[in-house]
Amino acid sequence: MFMPGPFELLMLLLVVGVPLLLVGRLLFGSLTGSSAERKSDRGSFSLGHATLTCPHCQQQTTASKSQCENCGEDL
């Protein structure tokens, strides 16, 4: 049976652990901060309430809606 050495374990940690940390940071932000909200050019993301910017009125609206809550245009 193959027993990984220290080099193989380090490589496994780098290949698997670092991407998992980056994905978690992108999705949930810093775990030490007080806010779990991320801003992007398409809107903002917070745990439980995803929003996006309406292409018609440029206002924030709930992403789960099919029409803008501000101007009523289709998203």
N, C-alpha and C positions, 0 to 999 in steps of 0.2 A: 504494500500500500504506500502511496506517495505521501510524504510528510513535507509540507512547505517549510522552507527555511525563513530566516528573517527578511531576506531580500524579497522573496515572493509575497510575504505578508505585508510588507511596506508597499509594494506595487499594487496589491489588491486594495489596500486602504486608500491609496491615491486614486486609483481608477474608479472605485465605487464610492468612497466616502466623500471626496471633494465635489463630484457632480451632485450628489444628494444634498449636500450643504448649500450649494448654489441654487438648486431648484427650491429648496425650502426657504431660502432668503428671498428669492424673487416672489414666491407666492405669499409668504407670511410676514416679510419684513424682519426687522431686528426683534429678537425675542426679549431683549433688555430694554427696549424703548416703551413708551407709554401708548403709542399709536400703532395699530396694525394696518395702516392705510398706505397704499402705494399709488403714486401718480404716474401717468403715462400720457402719450400724445393722443390716445384713444379714449381717455377717461380716467377714472380712478377706480381702484379696487380696495374694498375693505371686507373683512370677514362678515358675510351675511348680506351685504348690500352693494352689489356691483352697479356702477353707473357708467354712462358713456356720454360723449358730447354730441348733441344733435347737429347733423350737417346743415340744417336749415337755419336754426336760430342761435347756434353755438352755445346753448345752455346745457347744463348737466341734467340728465334724465335717467330714470331707472332702466337698466339694461334688459330686464325681463319683459318690458312692455313692447308692444308692436308699434305704438304711436308715441310721439314726444308728449310729455306731460305739460310742457309749456306752450308749444305752438300747435300741437295736434297733427303735425305732418307724420307720414309713415317713416319709420326708421328702417 
